[in-house]
Amino acid sequence: MYFQHSNEIWTDFPELVPGVLHVEGITAEAATDEPIARFNAIAQSRLATASESELPEIQAWRRTFAKMGLKPTQYRCASESLLRRFKKEGSLPPIHPLIDICNAISLAYAIPIAVFDTSSIKGHIEVRYATGEETYLTFSGEVENPEPREVIFADEAGQAHARRWTNRQSGLSAIRSTTRSALIVSEALHESAFSDVQQLIATVADELNAAWSVVPKTTVLSQSAPRFDF
């Protein structure tokens, strides 16, 4: 199996910096309260001096969504949506330890983090423009077809595991209590994206090791090295 971005995506978004991890040995039980509180405190500190829309990480994604023809205030990247909910409610509801820790790190860095159960991925997975024939399973169980030229995470079978790039993941590959293997992808486009994504990926790896005693395979991709084999 492998993960990559298409040549078209790299051509249209040369500033993109993707960080990727693959981890095995995940369970539904892990002690993550302490690190989540720590990362939440970082997010609270950042939001105390600026709104989420003013953060450079979010501004870069807003520009990207506008470039894709999407209204940035109608369709938001995942980290902006999390920050808005966190600011309003003061916390995020627990879902699964892996999702909870990745969401907390996403809040702290203001960078989207997608987490996929690899057992639901057929062959390779690629971030590319949709043909419009792919299928996307919503969390409510409905099947949709992405719009042609929409940026999606698509596998070899034409299953879309995320729509509108970092806007929304699919229910098909959502993390569950039975998940043992996960692909984790974080993408940024702001000025300091390379160093920030490097730090974010190292942070995720450290927290996974602390919670599950696992050593993930990690990398930061580039246009000259766009593929991650796992």
C-alpha positions in Angstrom: 0.0 0.0 0.0 1.1 3.6 -0.5 0.0 7.2 -0.2 0.7 10.0 -2.5 -0.6 13.3 -4.0 -1.1 13.4 -7.8 1.2 15.4 -10.1 -1.7 17.8 -10.8 -2.0 18.6 -7.1 1.7 19.3 -6.7 1.6 21.5 -9.8 -1.3 23.5 -8.6 -0.2 23.7 -5.0 3.6 23.7 -5.0 3.7 25.2 -1.4 2.1 22.0 0.0 3.8 20.2 2.8 2.3 16.8 3.7 3.4 14.8 6.8 2.4 11.1 6.9 2.5 8.3 9.5 1.5 4.7 9.5 1.0 3.0 12.9 0.0 -0.6 13.8 -0.9 -1.9 17.3 -3.7 0.6 18.0 -6.4 -0.3 20.5 -9.4 1.5 21.8 -7.9 1.7 25.3 -5.1 4.3 26.0 -4.3 6.9 28.6 -4.4 10.2 26.7 -6.0 12.7 29.1 -2.7 14.3 30.1 -1.4 15.1 26.6 -4.8 16.2 25.5 -5.0 18.7 28.3 -1.5 19.9 27.4 -2.3 20.4 23.7 -5.7 22.0 24.6 -3.8 24.6 26.7 -1.6 25.5 23.8 -4.7 26.0 21.6 -6.3 28.1 24.3 -3.2 30.3 24.5 -3.2 30.8 20.7 -6.9 31.6 20.6 -6.4 34.1 23.5 -4.5 36.4 21.2 -6.1 35.8 17.8 -9.2 34.2 16.3 -8.8 31.0 14.5 -9.4 32.8 11.1 -6.3 35.0 11.8 -3.9 32.1 12.3 -1.5 31.7 9.4 -2.1 28.0 9.1 -5.9 28.6 8.7 -5.4 31.6 6.4 -3.4 29.5 4.0 -6.1 26.8 3.9 -8.8 29.5 3.3 -6.8 30.8 0.3 -6.5 27.2 -0.9 -10.2 26.6 -0.6 -10.9 29.8 -2.5 -8.5 28.7 -5.2 -10.5 25.5 -5.5 -13.7 27.5 -6.0 -15.1 26.9 -2.5 -16.4 29.6 -0.1 -13.9 29.5 2.8 -16.6 30.4 5.3 -18.9 27.7 4.0 -16.4 24.9 3.7 -13.6 24.9 6.3 -10.5 22.8 6.7 -10.8 20.3 9.6 -8.5 22.2 12.0 -10.5 25.4 11.6 -13.7 23.5 12.3 -12.2 21.9 15.4 -10.9 25.3 16.6 -14.3 26.9 16.2 -15.9 24.2 18.2 -13.2 24.2 20.9 -13.5 27.9 21.3 -17.3 27.7 21.7 -17.5 24.6 24.0 -14.1 24.7 25.7 -13.4 21.0 24.9 -14.0 18.4 22.2 -16.1 15.3 22.9 -14.2 12.0 23.2 -14.5 9.7 20.2 -11.5 7.2 20.3 -8.1 7.7 22.0 -6.4 7.9 18.6 -8.8 10.5 17.2 -8.8 12.4 20.5 -5.0 12.8 20.6 -4.8 13.7 17.0 -7.6 16.2 17.3 -5.8 17.8 20.3 -2.5 18.1 18.4 -4.4 19.5 15.4 -5.9 22.2 17.7 -2.4 23.1 19.1 -0.8 23.4 15.6 -4.0 24.6 13.8 -3.1 22.1 11.0 -5.5 19.5 9.8 -4.8 15.8 10.7 -6.7 13.0 8.9 -6.8 9.5 10.4 -7.8 6.5 8.3 -8.4 2.9 9.3 -6.2 1.2 6.7 -8.4 -2.0 6.7 -11.0 0.0 4.7 -8.5 1.3 2.1 -8.3 -0.7 -1.2 -4.8 -0.6 -2.7 -3.1 2.8 -2.7 -4.7 6.1 -1.6 -4.1 9.3 -3.6 -5.0 12.9 -3.1 -6.2 13.9 -6.5 -9.0 15.6 -8.5 -12.2 13.6 -8.7 -13.7 12.4 -11.9 -17.2 12.5 -10.3 -17.6 8.8 -10.5 -16.1 8.0 -7.1 -18.3 7.0 -4.1 -18.2 8.7 -0.7 -19.9 7.2 2.3 -21.2 9.8 4.8 -21.2 9.2 8.5 -25.0 8.9 8.3 -24.7 6.1 5.8 -25.6 7.9 2.6 -23.5 7.5 -0.5 -22.5 10.6 -2.5 -20.5 11.3 -5.6 -17.8 14.0 -5.3 -18.1 16.8 -7.9 -15.8 16.5 -10.9 -12.4 18.3 -10.2 -13.1 18.2 -6.4 -9.9 17.4 -4.4 -10.5 14.0 -2.7 -8.5 11.2 -1.0 -9.3 8.3 -3.4 -8.2 4.7 -3.2 -7.7 2.2 -6.0 -11.3 1.1 -6.0 -12.6 4.6 -6.5 -13.7 5.1 -2.9 -13.4 8.7 -1.7 -12.1 8.7 1.9 -12.3 12.5 2.2 -14.1 15.2 0.3 -13.0 18.8 -0.5 -9.5 17.9 0.5 -9.3 18.6 4.3 -12.9 19.5 4.7 -14.6 16.2 5.6 -13.6 12.5 5.9 -15.6 9.5 5.0 -17.4 7.2 7.4 -16.0 4.3 5.5 -12.5 4.5 6.9 -13.3 6.1 10.2 -11.5 4.9 13.3 -13.4 2.3 15.3 -13.0 0.2 18.4 -11.7 -2.6 16.1 -9.1 -0.4 14.4 -5.5 -1.8 14.7 -3.7 0.0 11.8 -4.0 3.6 10.8 -2.7 6.0 8.2 -2.4 9.6 9.5 -1.9 12.5 7.1 -1.3 16.2 8.0 -1.1 18.9 5.4 -0.1 22.5 5.5 0.5 25.4 3.1 1.6 28.4 5.2 5.0 30.0 5.1 6.6 27.9 8.0 4.8 24.7 6.9 7.8 22.6 6.5 9.2 23.1 10.0 5.8 23.0 11.6 4.7 19.8 9.9 8.1 18.2 10.8 7.5 19.1 14.4 3.8 18.0 14.3 4.6 14.6 12.8 7.3 14.0 15.4 4.9 15.0 18.1 2.2 12.6 16.9 4.8 9.8 16.7 5.9 10.5 20.3 2.4 10.5 21.7 1.5 7.3 19.9 4.6 5.7 21.3 3.7 6.9 24.8 0.1 5.8 24.6 0.4 2.4 22.8 4.2 1.6 22.9 4.4 1.6 19.1 6.9 3.1 16.7 5.1 4.6 13.7 6.7 4.9 10.3 6.9 8.6 9.4 7.9 10.9 6.6 7.4 14.4 5.2 6.7 14.3 1.5 7.7 16.7 -1.2 7.2 17.1 -5.0 10.5 15.3 -5.6 9.6 12.5 -3.1 5.8 12.3 -3.2 5.2 8.7 -2.2 4.9 7.0 1.2 4.9 3.2 1.2 3.3 1.4 4.2 
